[in-house]
Amino acid sequence: MIVYGIPNCDTVKKARLWLASHGQAHAFHDFKKLGVPPEHLTRWIAALGWEKIVNRQGTTWRKLDASAQAGVQDAASASALVQAQPSLIKRPVVEWPDGSISVGFQADAWAARLGESA
């Protein structure tokens, strides 16, 4: 299992703590230090859609000028923007052992995914 995100993001912190408290080993990929692996980003967008990957509610999005925001029209433009500004990716992105991908953190959904009761 690989968790992708930014270590100081509150949601990422909660997710990693939840995984640890449920005995789930995972690797952590820090977008700030290691960037966004393009081949993974392509897979995430294919699996979930670019609309779920780009966090249009966050501070980074709100700080973009209107033309940059308007320029995000499809997977290619979204991919280019999040490669340049990884903080725009909704976090955490998780690549699960079964090959599936999720974005965001919901304890009950994660418990169900792992076969636990919430």
C-alpha positions in Angstrom: 0.0 0.0 0.0 1.3 3.4 -0.9 -0.1 6.6 0.5 0.6 9.8 -1.5 0.4 13.2 0.0 2.0 16.0 1.9 3.1 15.2 5.5 1.7 18.4 7.1 -1.8 18.0 5.5 -4.3 17.3 8.3 -6.2 14.7 6.3 -3.0 12.8 5.4 -2.0 12.9 9.1 -5.4 11.4 10.1 -5.2 8.8 7.4 -1.7 7.6 8.3 -2.6 7.5 12.0 -5.7 5.5 11.1 -3.7 3.0 9.1 -1.1 2.7 11.9 -3.8 2.2 14.5 -5.3 -0.6 12.3 -2.0 -2.3 11.9 -1.8 -1.5 8.2 1.8 -1.1 6.9 2.2 1.4 4.1 4.8 3.4 2.3 4.5 7.2 2.2 5.3 9.2 -0.9 5.8 12.9 -0.2 4.7 15.1 -3.1 6.7 18.0 -1.9 10.0 16.1 -1.8 9.5 13.5 -4.5 7.1 15.1 -6.9 4.2 13.4 -8.6 5.1 10.3 -10.5 3.6 10.9 -14.0 2.7 7.3 -14.7 0.9 7.1 -11.4 -1.0 10.3 -12.0 -2.1 9.0 -15.4 -3.4 5.8 -13.7 -5.2 7.8 -11.0 -6.9 10.0 -13.5 -7.9 7.0 -15.6 -9.4 5.3 -12.5 -11.1 8.2 -10.8 -11.4 11.1 -13.3 -9.4 14.3 -13.2 -12.3 16.0 -11.4 -11.7 13.9 -8.3 -8.0 14.3 -8.3 -7.9 18.1 -8.5 -8.9 19.7 -5.2 -10.9 22.8 -6.3 -11.8 23.5 -2.7 -8.3 24.0 -1.3 -6.2 27.1 -0.7 -3.8 26.3 -3.6 -6.7 26.3 -6.1 -8.1 29.6 -4.6 -4.7 31.2 -5.0 -4.6 30.5 -8.7 -5.5 33.2 -11.1 -8.8 32.9 -12.9 -7.2 32.0 -16.2 -5.2 29.1 -14.7 -8.4 27.8 -13.1 -10.3 28.2 -16.3 -7.5 26.4 -18.2 -8.3 23.1 -16.4 -10.7 21.6 -18.9 -9.7 18.0 -19.3 -7.3 15.3 -18.1 -4.3 16.7 -20.0 -4.7 20.2 -18.6 -5.4 18.9 -15.1 -2.4 16.6 -15.2 0.0 19.4 -16.4 -1.2 21.7 -13.6 -0.9 19.2 -10.8 2.5 18.2 -12.0 3.5 21.8 -11.6 1.6 22.3 -8.3 1.3 19.0 -6.5 -0.6 20.7 -3.6 -3.6 20.8 -6.0 -4.1 17.1 -5.7 -6.8 16.0 -3.3 -5.2 14.0 -0.5 -4.4 11.4 0.3 -4.2 9.3 -2.8 -3.9 5.6 -1.9 -2.8 2.8 -4.1 -4.3 -0.3 -2.3 -2.7 -3.7 -2.3 -5.5 -5.0 -4.7 -4.5 -2.4 -7.3 -7.4 -0.1 -6.6 -7.0 3.7 -6.0 -8.8 6.0 -3.7 -8.6 9.7 -2.9 -9.5 11.4 0.4 -10.0 9.8 3.7 -13.1 8.2 5.2 -12.5 5.9 8.1 -15.7 3.8 7.5 -15.0 3.3 3.8 -11.4 2.3 4.6 -12.5 -0.1 7.2 -15.0 -1.7 4.8 -12.2 -1.9 2.2 -10.0 -3.8 4.7 -12.9 -6.0 5.7 -13.3 -4.4 9.2 -16.4 -3.1 10.8 -16.3 0.7 11.2 
